[in-house]
């Protein structure tokens, strides 16, 4: 992979390799070749941008003359991978705020609204005080509005 090889060339320029590149007879050092293969294996999953940013961090923070370990390089690239792929909180669906009413309380409020509408529609509201009709808990603004104007009259336009 060319992107990894480019970053390894940067390490060559900045640090002393862990193993000599060639043996005394001029042949490639198998330990150096194996080391480069390990870097390739550890870094193959990252994009060019993640590799560049990760190696920028490693080169800036590595304290020793020898090359950083493959794990150190992979961790730096992983940190940039996570920054690029974290979910955008602005696009995420907002959580519904916790309601102060339980489901049972909501059902009771709806039942009270239905009863108030039934009283208004049947004329039974005249037998109940206006305060009782207004104090019936209701969480629907359209029903609340209907209740406010119908204390002593029966309205035909109120939905059941």
N, C-alpha and C positions, 0 to 999 in steps of 0.2 A: 504494500500500500504506500503510495507516494507521499501522502500527507504525513504518515508516521515517520517515514524516512527523512522527510524535510525537518521534522522536529528533532530527530536523533542527530542530524547534522548540526543543529543548534547546540545540542548538548556536547558534541565533539568540539565545537568552537569555544565553549565556555568552561568545560570541565575535563579532567583527566579520566580516560576510560578505566573501568574497573580491571580490565584484563588487556594485555598488549594486543594490538590489532593483528600483528603477524608474528610468526615464530622466527627463530634465528635463521632458519633456512629459507625464509621469504614466503612460506605457505601461510594462508589465513589461520589464525588461532581459532581452534574449534570452540573454546570457551567464549571468546568474543562473539563468534557467530551465534552460538546458543543464547548468549545474553541479548543480542539484538532481536532474535526470534521471540524471546520472552517479552520484550518491549512491544513488538508487533502484536503478539497474542493479547496482551493486556490492554492495548490502546486501539485495537481494530474497531471497536464499537462506537467510537466517538467521531463526530463530524470535524471537518477542517477548522471551523470556528472554535469549537470546544477545545480542540487540540492546541490551537494557537494561544487561546486565553489561559488554558491550564499550564502550558509550558512557560508562558510569560510569568505566571505566579511562581512556578517551581524555580525558574532561573533567578527570579528576584529574591526568593526566600531561602534557597538552599545554602547551607553554611559551610559545606566541606568542599575540598578540591575534587573529590571523586564524584562520579555521576550519581544523581539521585536514584533511588530504587524504582523499579517499575510500579510498585504500589503507590509510592509518593506521587508519581506522575499521573497514575490512573485516578487517584483521589482528587487531585487538583482539577482534572478534566471532568470528573463526575460532579464536582461542585458547580461547574459552569453548565453542565448538562441539566442539572436540577433547576438552576436559575432560569434557563431558557424554556423548560417544560413545566414549570409550576403553573397551576391553574390561575387564571386571571380572576381575582375576586370581584372586579367590577362587572364581569360578564356572568358570574355565577348567579343562580336564582337566589334571591334574598330569602332568608329564613322567616317564617311567619312568626310574628311576636307572640309570646305566650299570653294566652287570654286569662283574665282573672276569673272567668266563669267556667265551671266544669260542664261537661256534656249534659249531665243531669240538670244542672241549673238552666242551661239553654233550652232544654226540652220543656222545663217548667214555665219559662218565659213565653215560649211559643204557645203552650197550652193556655196560658192566661190571655194572650192576644186573641186566640180563637174564641175563648169564652166571651171576651169583651165584644167582639164582632157579633157573636150570636145574640148577646143581650141587646145590642143596638138594633139588629135586624128584626128581632121578634118583639121589640117594644118592651122587653123585660127590663130595660135600662131604667125605665121610669120607677120601677120598684126598688132599684138600687140607688144609692146615693152617687152623685157625680164624683165624689171623692173616691169611692170604690172603683169606679170605671177608670178614673185617671191613674189610680195607684197600681193598676194591674201592670206587672212588669212586661215590657215589650222591647225587643231589640230591632224592630223594623220601623224605619222612619215613616213609611207610607201609612202604616196602621196607626202609629202615634198621631199623625196629622188627622186621620179620620176620627180618632177618639176625641181629640180636642174640640172639634166642631159639632160633635153629635151627642151632647149631654142629655138633651130632652127631646130629641127628634129621631125618627127612624130615617136613615138614608139608604136609598136604593142603589147608589153607585159604589158602595163599599164591597170589596170582594170577599168571598167566604173563604 
